[in-house]
Amino acid sequence: MFQLGKTIVSEDILEKDFACNLSACKGACCVDGDAGAPLDDEESKILNDIFPKVKPYLRQEGIDAIEAQGTFVTSEDGELETPLIDGADCAYVIYDDKDVALCGIEAAYRKGDVNWKKPVSCELYPIRVQDYTEFSAVNYHKWQICDDACALGAELQVPVYKFVKNALIRKFGEDWYMELEEIANTKNTPKTP
């Protein structure tokens, strides 16, 4: 762990490799697990605002879940997250013709119907950020459904922090990311005898 501004960062994001392999996992992170995507307060407001424009992209099951539960829910722990369909799929999940789970919000974004891509927690994965009063913890989340992504990342030699570069910039800013890269480069520089 090291400190970077008001974040405490796990060295795993520098040392572990990762590159999504959707052809192998079929987007399992959007349909497995027991909770929706983590949201912050601002994102929950955005979901309320954009739902009418995202709705045409969603499956009927997702629309039904959102209309019954709301565009976001509050977990038992008081955390905001996307609603689920019958405790499984994220309500915003859609499927392509190869049965790969994709994001309906991102589909609307790519078509230019909304200007918000998706929750930053989704774009950051496999990084999970936990916000505390004084700092944010930036950790690598290891999940067996992403074993193929870890293997592909190792094959391509893509460290986690580089795979999620745009999301890290979105969350923490360009300057923060540039400092992170400096730290990574320093750690990877061979020591001279």
C-alpha positions, 0 to 999 in steps of 0.5 A: 500500500502507498499513499497518493494524495487522499488515496491509499492504493494497493500495490496490486493494481501496479503488479497484477495484470488484467484485460477483459476477455468478454468472449470468455466470461460473457460479461459475468460481472454484470450478472453474477454476485449478490449486489448491483454496481456501487454508485455515489450520490451524484450517479444516483441522481444521473440515473434518475435523470437519464432513465427515460433515454436509457429505457428503450435500450433495456430488456423488459425484465430490466425495465420492470425491475427498475420501475418496481425498485427505482433507478437505484436502490440502497443496500442493507449496509446503506450503500447505493447500487443499481437494482437487480433482476430477481437478485441476479442480473443488473437491471441495466444489463442487455445481451448482444447476439452472442449472449454477452452481457453488456450495459444498456446505459453504455449502449445509449451513451455510444448512440449519443442519447446520453452523455454519461457512460455508466457507473464509474465502479463498472468502468473501474473494475477490477478496482474497487474504491471505498471512500472514507472520511479522510481518504479513499482506498483503491484496491484490486478485487480478485474474482474467479470469474475474471481468471480469463481476464487475468490470463489475457492481461498477463499474456498482453502484459497489461497491468490493472492500472493501465487497463482502467486508465480512463476510469481512474482519470474519470474518478481521480483526475489526470494529475492523480493518474500521472503521479500513479504512473510515475510511482509505477515506473519507479517501482519497475525501474531496475536497481543499479548495483 
